Amino acid sequence: MVSHSARLIGEGEVMKVLTTAISAALVATLGGVVLTSQVAEAAGPSSAGSQYTAKTERGENVGNIVRRWADYVSTVYGTGRGEWARAMASTFAQADLHNIKRAARMTTFEGMMSALMGQRATDEQIIDKMANPQASAAVIHALGSPSEDLVYTAIVPCRILDTRLAGGAMTPGETRHYVSDGSDFVAQGGASMDCGVPANASAVVMNVTTTESHSGGYITVYPYNAPQPFAASLNVVIGGDNGNEIIVKQTLGQSFDFSIFSAVPTHVVGDVAGYFMAPTATAMECQQVDGPLTTSIPSGSQTTLRATCPSGFAATGGGTKSFGSGTLTVHSSFPESTSIWQVKVARTGGSSVDGQAVAQCCRVPGR
């Protein structure tokens, strides 16, 4: 019997616990980084020092990735080793294990990030791209961000930033940095809840509004730690509210997701309405289909039985069913075509027997 004091843990809470544990383990893996009391408590006594040993296949591969690339991130992107490890924890917790194992084998940072997000880029493709003299630094840095075959998911509009509630009005020439995923956005002046944007989204759709502006000008919203583009995301008008719906590419694996530059004194409000991300592996949809019943199969004879899959399904396996006191011996069983499974049987022993083929029919659900 389950005690009344027992508490059900939802999937979201399990993911938060796993993310916290991975974050603590990664920091411990790096060694020499001071753990906060909350993270150290979640990690347990084994997290102290640099002798942390992973206990799962996921933990072992993630540890290898962090040990290999933390110094690179610190040198190239200016993000501290421990800071990067903590920022990546939720991505490592949610990523498919196959993608993590493939990422751990990559020999380029951009290839590792691409594999982690489920992209098919190889190290050779990354290196060839970097070797191209026409490739700019911005193109090279963007290679690790999934940008092809993205799936769009609409969400209920949710506020993730409001400078009227946090930070105050932006000043001319100021740049601020923000996140688009998290358990809440109170620190940014946004909602006190999870807005539904996953940690590895490639881009978000955001309604950006300026208000209480004291002069005309513009603001620019762009990926964090990327060169600020010259184009304006929104033109600012004096006094009134002005808004625009934009698609903002996100920076993966960093402390922040995007930045806002303001050329004028103004308040800025941001509401997310959807996100783009790389497609994830989809489970096959399968069903068992019975073929027509063949009655009174004669003793000593061979009979061919067939089962046909519904439109859109492929026959991936099959067998037979028999009814009566006799038995059916299968001589062959194979796909006659993409949608038909064929079974050749022989009747042995007993009196009359009825039989039918059975097909296993599968398809990949559309998205």
WOMO-V86118 format. One record per residue. N is the residue number from 1. NEAR is the number of other C-alpha atoms within 10 Angstrom. Layout:
n	near
N	NEAR
N	NEAR
This chain:
n	near
1	3
2	6
3	6
4	6
5	6
6	7
7	8
8	7
9	8
10	8
11	9
12	10
13	11
14	11
15	14
16	15
17	14
18	18
19	21
20	22
21	20
22	27
23	28
24	26
25	30
26	30
27	30
28	26
29	25
30	20
31	19
32	12
33	15
34	13
35	19
36	10
37	9
38	10
39	18
40	21
41	14
42	18
43	21
44	12
45	10
46	14
47	23
48	20
49	16
50	16
51	12
52	18
53	14
54	18
55	8
56	9
57	12
58	18
59	19
60	14
61	20
62	27
63	23
64	17
65	22
66	22
67	17
68	14
69	18
70	18
71	18
72	16
73	18
74	15
75	12
76	9
77	14
78	12
79	19
80	17
81	23
82	25
83	17
84	24
85	31
86	22
87	19
88	23
89	24
90	22
91	20
92	26
93	22
94	15
95	16
96	16
97	17
98	12
99	19
100	26
101	20
102	16
103	25
104	21
105	15
106	18
107	16
108	17
109	20
110	22
111	26
112	25
113	24
114	25
115	25
116	26
117	26
118	20
119	21
120	13
121	17
122	17
123	19
124	12
125	13
126	19
127	15
128	10
129	16
130	17
131	11
132	10
133	7
134	9
135	11
136	12
137	11
138	10
139	12
140	16
141	17
142	15
143	19
144	24
145	24
146	27
147	16
148	11
149	11
150	16
151	14
152	17
153	14
154	14
155	14
156	11
157	16
158	21
159	25
160	27
161	25
162	25
163	19
164	17
165	15
166	13
167	14
168	13
169	20
170	22
171	14
172	16
173	11
174	13
175	16
176	14
177	17
178	18
179	19
180	27
181	18
182	16
183	14
184	17
185	22
186	16
187	15
188	21
189	20
190	21
191	18
192	14
193	14
194	15
195	24
196	20
197	23
198	17
199	22
200	26
201	26
202	24
203	26
204	25
205	21
206	23
207	18
208	22
209	21
210	27
211	21
212	18
213	21
214	15
215	15
216	14
217	18
218	20
219	25
220	18
221	24
222	23
223	21
224	22
225	19
226	16
227	10
228	15
229	12
230	7
231	11
232	16
233	21
234	20
235	16
236	27
237	19
238	17
239	14
240	11
241	14
242	17
243	17
244	13
245	16
246	15
247	18
248	21
249	21
250	28
251	25
252	25
253	24
254	21
255	20
256	19
257	26
258	24
259	21
260	19
261	22
262	24
263	20
264	22
265	23
266	28
267	22
268	24
269	21
270	24
271	23
272	26
273	21
274	21
275	26
276	25
277	23
278	19
279	16
280	13
281	9
282	10
283	9
284	11
285	11
286	16
287	14
288	15
289	18
290	18
291	21
292	14
293	16
294	16
295	14
296	15
297	20
298	15
299	17
300	10
301	10
302	17
303	17
304	16
305	21
306	24
307	28
308	24
309	23
310	14
311	9
312	12
313	20
314	22
315	28
316	18
317	17
318	22
319	21
320	22
321	14
322	16
323	15
324	13
325	11
326	17
327	21
328	22
329	12
330	16
331	12
332	11
333	19
334	16
335	18
336	14
337	11
338	14
339	20
340	24
341	28
342	25
343	23
344	19
345	23
346	17
347	23
348	17
349	12
350	11
351	14
352	16
353	21
354	19
355	23
356	21
357	26
358	26
359	28
360	22
361	27
362	20
363	16
364	14
365	12
366	5
367	6
